[in-house]
Amino acid sequence: MQILGNIIPFFIGHLDNFSRREVISLAYISIENILGFNKSDCILRNEFKLNKNQIDIFKQIVLDLKKEIPIQYILGETEFYNLRIKVNNSTLIPRKETEELVRWILEHKFNSLLDIGSGSGCISISIAKNSSASISALDISKNSLDIAQNNANYHNVNINFICDNIFKYIPKKKYDVIVSNPPYVLESEKLFMSKNVLAFEPHSALFVKDTDPLKFYKRIAYLSSKFLNKSGVLFFEINEKFGDEIVNLLSEYDFVDIELKKDINGRDRMIKSVLK
């Protein structure tokens, strides 16, 4: 693997635990991250010579991928809403479905927003980059908030990060918008999940007990009913299995104009509701 043109064949030859299409995609992602070359560059600069350090980095990436470590954790970053977001195993890897939630929020006018369960800060930072709202973000994990603060600094946005437990936290002010992508994957669903999620992503940010699947939604709906401004809007990302139950829950807390929205894959994934 002495030149750029050898990288993709090297990946293909050593990664038989992925489909060929996945391997090529992983190779291009790695090339752009390490060398700064896009697909067109790879064609035009096919004979670009790699130095020893670069060769060693690509070899290590392949070794890590063979262990099924997510490429985002290997590289330490991912792309979300056209922004570079740093991640590590203290934070979930941002999903495309969550980009759809951000896009929906940005269709509204608001001056203040609270992001509950911010993780890497992908939601609050992407909203801060595309609005002039005052934004706060809450998470129980200090390690997650350290990453989120680094991401905010990198993108030059000012966000008030709060380290606290949502079941103890009491907001100090009211907001126009509250958004949350809380843990919503049932523990019983672990059986159907891939190793690269189960072994590496933080379980506390993913899973909820089957016996109380709406635990976080109940608490956040209650707080939102007290700390949203009049006609304030609450947004949730949800487990598609519980769309109707969450709609009913929000109705109990005097939310109206409740809208259940499907994601790009046709699954019930987002809910918007307005405080009466």
LUMROKOL-39225 format. One line per 3 residues: number of its first residue (from 0); for each residue y negated, x negated, z of N, C-alpha, C. Coordinates in steps of 0.2 Angstrom, whole numbers. Example, Ala and Ser with C-alpha at 12.3 -4.5 7.8 and 13.67 -1.06 7.14 Angstrom:
# LUMROKOL-39225
0) 28 -66 39 22 -62 39 16 -66 39 | 11 -64 35 5 -68 36 0 -64 39
# end
This chain:
# LUMROKOL-39225
0) 6 -4 0 0 0 0 -6 -4 0 | -7 -8 -6 -13 -12 -6 -19 -9 -9 | -19 -4 -13 -24 -1 -16 -25 7 -15
3) -30 10 -16 -31 17 -14 -26 21 -18 | -24 19 -24 -19 23 -28 -12 24 -25 | -11 19 -20 -4 19 -17 -4 24 -11
6) -10 26 -8 -10 30 -2 -6 36 -2 | -7 40 -7 -4 47 -8 4 46 -9 | 6 41 -13 13 40 -14 16 38 -7
9) 13 34 -3 15 31 3 16 37 8 | 11 42 8 12 48 12 18 52 10 | 19 53 4 24 57 1 31 54 3
12) 31 47 2 38 44 3 40 44 10 | 35 45 15 37 44 22 36 51 26 | 34 56 23 33 62 27 37 68 24
15) 43 68 26 48 73 23 48 79 28 | 44 79 33 44 85 38 39 90 36 | 35 88 30 30 93 27 32 94 20
18) 29 100 17 30 101 10 25 96 6 | 27 95 0 23 90 -4 16 92 -4 | 15 98 -5 8 101 -5 4 99 1
21) 7 100 7 4 98 14 3 91 14 | 8 87 12 7 80 12 1 77 8 | 0 80 2 -5 78 -2 -12 79 1
24) -12 86 4 -18 88 8 -20 83 14 | -15 82 17 -16 77 23 -18 70 21 | -15 68 16 -17 61 13 -25 61 11
27) -27 66 7 -34 67 5 -39 68 11 | -37 71 16 -41 72 22 -41 65 26 | -36 62 26 -36 55 29 -40 50 25
30) -40 50 19 -44 46 14 -51 47 15 | -53 53 15 -60 55 16 -63 53 23 | -58 54 28 -61 52 35 -61 44 36
33) -56 41 33 -56 33 34 -61 30 29 | -60 32 23 -64 28 17 -70 31 15 | -71 38 16 -77 42 14 -76 44 7
36) -70 44 4 -69 45 -3 -66 52 -4 | -69 56 -8 -67 63 -10 -61 62 -15 | -59 68 -18 -54 68 -23 -56 65 -29
39) -62 66 -31 -64 63 -37 -65 55 -37 | -67 53 -31 -68 46 -29 -61 43 -30 | -56 46 -28 -49 44 -28 -47 42 -35
42) -49 46 -40 -47 45 -47 -51 40 -50 | -58 40 -48 -62 35 -51 -61 28 -48 | -59 28 -42 -58 21 -38 -51 20 -36
45) -47 22 -41 -39 21 -40 -37 14 -38 | -41 9 -41 -39 2 -39 -43 -1 -33 | -46 3 -30 -50 0 -24 -45 -3 -19
48) -47 -9 -17 -42 -13 -13 -43 -12 -6 | -38 -10 -2 -38 -9 5 -38 -16 9 | -41 -16 14 -41 -22 19 -35 -21 24
51) -33 -26 27 -27 -25 32 -29 -20 37 | -35 -19 40 -36 -14 45 -35 -7 42 | -38 -6 36 -37 0 33 -30 2 32
54) -26 -3 30 -19 -1 29 -15 0 35 | -17 -3 40 -14 -2 47 -16 5 49 | -22 7 48 -24 14 50 -20 19 47
57) -19 19 40 -16 24 36 -8 24 39 | -5 18 40 2 18 42 2 21 49 | -3 20 54 -2 24 60 -3 31 59
60) -7 33 55 -8 41 54 -2 44 52 | 2 40 47 9 43 45 13 43 51 | 13 38 55 18 38 61 16 43 65
63) 10 45 66 8 50 71 10 57 68 | 9 58 61 11 64 58 18 65 58 | 22 60 58 30 61 59 31 63 66
66) 27 62 71 28 65 77 25 72 78 | 23 75 72 20 81 72 13 82 76 | 10 77 77 3 77 80 -2 80 75
69) -5 85 77 -10 88 72 -15 83 69 | -16 83 62 -21 78 59 -28 78 62 | -30 84 65 -36 84 68 -37 80 74
72) -31 80 78 -31 76 84 -30 68 82 | -27 67 77 -26 60 75 -32 57 73 | -36 61 69 -43 58 67 -48 60 72
75) -47 64 77 -52 65 82 -58 70 80 | -57 73 74 -62 78 72 -59 83 67 | -63 88 65 -61 93 60 -67 96 57
78) -67 100 52 -73 103 50 -73 111 52 | -78 113 54 -79 120 56 -86 123 53 | -86 128 49 -92 131 47 -97 125 44
81) -94 121 40 -97 115 36 -100 110 41 | -97 110 47 -100 105 52 -94 101 54 | -95 94 56 -90 90 58 -90 91 66
84) -84 93 68 -83 95 75 -78 90 78 | -80 86 83 -75 82 87 -70 86 91 | -64 84 91 -59 87 95 -54 82 98
87) -51 84 104 -46 80 107 -41 85 110 | -36 83 114 -31 88 116 -33 92 122 | -40 91 124 -43 95 129 -45 102 126
90) -46 102 119 -49 107 116 -44 110 110 | -45 116 109 -41 119 103 -44 117 97 | -40 117 92 -42 115 85 -45 121 82
93) -51 121 80 -55 127 78 -51 130 72 | -51 137 71 -47 140 66 -52 143 61 | -49 144 55 -53 147 50 -55 154 52
96) -51 158 55 -52 165 57 -59 165 62 | -60 160 66 -65 160 70 -72 158 66 | -71 155 61 -77 155 56 -79 161 54
99) -75 166 53 -76 173 51 -80 176 56 | -78 175 62 -82 178 68 -89 175 68 | -90 169 67 -97 166 67 -101 169 62
102) -98 170 56 -102 173 50 -104 180 52 | -100 184 55 -101 191 57 -107 191 62 | -107 186 67 -112 186 72 -119 185 69
105) -119 180 64 -125 178 61 -128 183 57 | -124 188 55 -127 194 52 -132 198 56 | -132 197 62 -136 200 67 -142 196 69
108) -147 200 72 -153 197 74 -153 197 82 | -154 191 85 -153 190 92 -157 184 94 | -159 184 101 -163 178 103 -160 174 108
111) -154 177 111 -150 173 116 -143 175 115 | -139 170 117 -131 171 116 -128 167 121 | -122 170 124 -118 166 129 -111 166 125
114) -108 160 125 -102 159 122 -97 157 128 | -92 162 129 -87 161 135 -81 158 132 | -79 152 135 -73 149 133 -75 145 127
117) -80 140 128 -82 137 122 -78 131 119 | -74 128 123 -69 123 120 -73 118 117 | -72 116 111 -76 111 107 -83 112 106
120) -85 119 107 -92 121 106 -93 123 99 | -87 124 95 -88 125 88 -92 132 87 | -91 137 91 -94 143 90 -102 143 91
123) -103 140 97 -110 140 99 -114 135 95 | -111 129 93 -115 124 89 -116 127 82 | -111 130 79 -112 133 72 -118 138 72
126) -118 142 78 -123 147 78 -130 144 79 | -130 139 84 -136 135 85 -139 132 79 | -135 130 74 -137 126 68 -140 131 63
129) -138 138 64 -140 143 59 -144 148 62 | -147 147 68 -151 152 71 -156 149 75 | -161 152 78 -166 150 83 -165 152 90
132) -159 155 91 -157 158 97 -157 153 103 | -158 155 109 -157 151 115 -149 152 117 | -145 147 117 -138 147 118 -136 144 124
135) -131 148 128 -127 145 133 -120 145 132 | -116 141 134 -109 140 133 -105 139 139 | -100 143 141 -96 142 147 -89 140 146
138) -86 135 150 -79 133 149 -77 131 156 | -71 132 158 -68 130 164 -67 122 164 | -66 119 158 -63 112 158 -69 108 157
141) -70 103 161 -75 98 160 -74 93 154 | -68 92 153 -66 88 148 -68 91 141 | -67 98 141 -69 101 135 -76 101 134
144) -80 102 139 -87 102 139 -90 95 137 | -87 90 139 -89 83 137 -89 83 130 | -83 85 127 -83 85 119 -88 90 116
147) -89 95 119 -94 100 116 -101 97 117 | -102 94 122 -109 91 123 -110 85 118 | -105 81 116 -105 76 111 -106 79 104
150) -103 85 103 -104 88 97 -111 91 96 | -113 94 101 -120 96 101 -125 91 100 | -124 85 103 -129 79 102 -128 77 95
153) -122 77 93 -122 74 86 -125 79 81 | -125 85 82 -128 90 77 -136 91 80 | -138 88 85 -145 89 87 -147 96 89
156) -142 99 92 -144 106 95 -144 106 102 | -148 110 105 -149 111 112 -145 117 115 | -140 116 119 -136 121 121 -135 120 129
159) -135 125 133 -134 125 140 -127 126 142 | -124 120 143 -116 120 144 -115 121 152 | -111 126 153 -109 128 160 -102 127 162
162) -100 123 167 -93 122 169 -92 127 175 | -88 132 173 -86 137 179 -80 141 176 | -78 144 181 -72 149 180 -75 156 179
165) -73 159 173 -75 165 171 -74 171 177 | -69 170 181 -67 175 186 -71 174 192 | -75 169 192 -80 168 198 -87 168 196
168) -88 166 189 -95 165 187 -99 171 186 | -105 171 189 -110 177 188 -116 174 184 | -117 177 178 -123 174 174 -129 175 178
171) -134 170 176 -141 170 180 -146 174 176 | -144 176 170 -149 180 166 -145 185 161 | -148 189 157 -145 193 153 -146 190 146
174) -141 192 141 -141 190 134 -141 195 129 | -143 194 123 -143 199 118 -136 199 115 | -132 193 115 -126 193 112 -121 189 117
177) -115 192 118 -110 188 122 -104 188 117 | -101 182 116 -95 181 112 -90 177 115 | -84 179 114 -78 175 117 -72 175 113
180) -69 169 112 -62 169 109 -58 166 115 | -56 171 119 -52 169 125 -45 168 124 | -41 165 129 -33 165 128 -31 172 126
183) -27 172 121 -24 179 119 -17 179 116 | -14 173 116 -7 172 113 -2 173 119 | 2 178 118 7 180 123 12 174 125
186) 14 173 131 18 167 132 25 168 129 | 27 175 128 33 176 124 33 174 117 | 26 173 114 26 171 107 27 164 106
189) 27 160 111 29 153 111 35 151 106 | 40 156 107 46 155 103 45 155 95 | 39 157 93 38 158 86 33 153 84
192) 31 148 88 25 144 86 28 137 85 | 24 133 81 27 126 79 25 121 84 | 29 116 83 29 111 88 22 108 89
195) 18 107 83 12 104 83 7 107 87 | 8 114 88 4 118 92 6 117 100 | 12 119 101 15 119 108 15 112 111
198) 16 107 108 16 100 111 9 97 112 | 4 99 108 -2 96 108 -8 100 110 | -8 106 109 -14 110 110 -14 112 117
201) -20 113 121 -20 115 128 -18 122 129 | -12 123 133 -9 129 134 -14 134 138 | -18 131 142 -23 135 146 -28 139 142
204) -29 136 136 -34 139 131 -31 144 126 | -24 144 126 -20 148 121 -17 154 124 | -13 153 129 -8 158 132 -11 162 137
207) -8 168 137 -9 173 143 -3 176 145 | -2 178 151 5 181 153 6 188 150 | 12 189 148 14 195 145 12 201 149
210) 12 200 156 11 205 161 4 207 161 | -1 203 159 -8 205 159 -11 202 153 | -10 204 147 -12 201 141 -20 202 140
213) -23 207 143 -30 208 143 -34 206 148 | -31 201 152 -34 199 158 -41 196 157 | -42 192 152 -49 189 150 -54 195 147
216) -51 199 143 -55 204 140 -58 209 146 | -54 210 151 -56 215 156 -62 212 160 | -61 205 161 -67 202 165 -73 201 161
219) -72 199 155 -78 198 150 -81 205 149 | -78 210 148 -81 216 146 -85 219 152 | -82 218 158 -86 220 164 -92 216 165
222) -92 209 164 -98 205 165 -103 207 159 | -100 208 153 -105 210 148 -108 216 149 | -105 221 152 -108 227 154 -114 227 159
225) -114 221 162 -119 220 167 -124 215 165 | -122 211 160 -127 205 159 -129 205 151 | -128 210 148 -130 211 141 -137 215 141
228) -142 213 137 -148 217 137 -146 224 134 | -150 229 135 -149 235 132 -148 235 124 | -143 238 122 -141 237 115 -138 230 113
231) -137 226 118 -134 220 117 -127 221 114 | -125 215 111 -118 215 107 -113 211 110 | -107 213 110 -101 209 113 -97 208 107
234) -95 202 106 -90 200 100 -84 197 104 | -78 199 101 -72 196 104 -68 194 98 | -64 188 98 -58 187 94 -52 189 98
237) -47 192 94 -42 195 98 -35 194 95 | -30 195 99 -23 196 96 -22 202 93 | -20 202 87 -19 208 83 -15 214 86
240) -11 212 90 -7 217 94 -10 222 98 | -16 220 100 -20 223 106 -27 226 104 | -28 227 97 -34 230 95 -36 236 98
243) -31 241 97 -32 248 100 -34 248 108 | -30 244 111 -31 243 118 -38 240 120 | -40 235 116 -46 232 118 -52 237 116
246) -51 241 111 -56 246 109 -57 251 115 | -51 253 118 -51 258 123 -54 255 129 | -53 249 130 -56 245 136 -63 245 136
249) -66 243 130 -73 243 129 -76 250 130 | -73 255 128 -76 262 129 -76 264 136 | -72 261 140 -72 262 147 -78 259 150
252) -81 254 147 -87 250 150 -93 252 146 | -93 258 144 -99 261 140 -102 257 134 | -97 254 131 -99 251 124 -97 256 119
255) -102 256 114 -101 261 108 -102 257 102 | -101 261 96 -101 258 90 -96 252 89 | -90 253 92 -85 248 92 -82 248 85
258) -82 241 83 -79 240 76 -73 235 76 | -68 237 74 -62 232 74 -62 229 66 | -62 223 66 -62 220 59 -56 215 58
261) -54 215 52 -48 211 50 -51 204 47 | -46 199 48 -48 193 45 -46 192 38 | -46 186 36 -45 185 28 -38 186 27
264) -33 186 32 -26 187 31 -24 195 32 | -29 199 33 -28 206 34 -26 208 41 | -27 204 46 -25 205 53 -31 207 57
267) -30 212 61 -35 214 66 -37 208 70 | -43 205 70 -44 199 73 -51 199 77 | -55 203 75 -62 203 78 -64 210 80
270) -68 210 86 -71 216 88 -78 215 90 | -82 220 88 -89 220 89 -90 227 93 | -94 227 98 -96 233 102 -103 232 104
273) -107 238 105 -114 238 107 -114 241 114 | -118 238 119 -119 241 125 -123 247 125 | -121 253 127 -125 259 127 -131 259 131
# end
